[in-house]
Amino acid sequence: MIKEINSTKQKSEICRLVLSDLPEWFGIEESLNMYIRDVQKYPMFAYYQEGEVCGFYCLREENKTTLDMYVLGVKKKYHHLGIGSKLQKFVNDYALDNNYENLIVLTLSDKHSDKNYAMTRNFYLKQGFKPLYESDKIWGKDNPTLIMMKNL
């Protein structure tokens, strides 16, 4: 079941719970703490199974036509069970219902050989995202950024 989370405290708790389970993606403490703090400001949707939070998506408006998938994650034990795809479909519908035309997401570029982010990029490609722009100025040269976009 997917629920919108409105409590700022609950948003931060869900973010901490899920992202702490994903150190391969969110292992930089400064970034993790930024996400935990910043999710309070944005719409969040969480996937529950038997009362347990399995994953979440948090969205930020980039402009009047585009939503940024600001931060998202699914606990490791729930990977490859379709939860990310269900959350993505929910977010696609939410965006369309709110008159957005595009979704964007920032991830690590394939210029970095991280196998976990290769899986992440493959997930986004399967969800209909396409590479839009690469930059080493967003997260620095050690973490080249790929911006991916999906037209709804």
Secondary structure, DSSP 8 states (H G I E B T S, - for coil): -EEEE--HHHHHHHHHHHHHT-HHHH--HHHHHHHHHHGGGS-EEEEEETTEEEEEEEEEEEETTEEEEEEEEE-GGGTTTTHHHHHHHHHHHHHHHTT--EEEEEEE-TTS--HHHHHHHHHHHHTT-EEEEEESSSS-TTS-EEEEEEE-
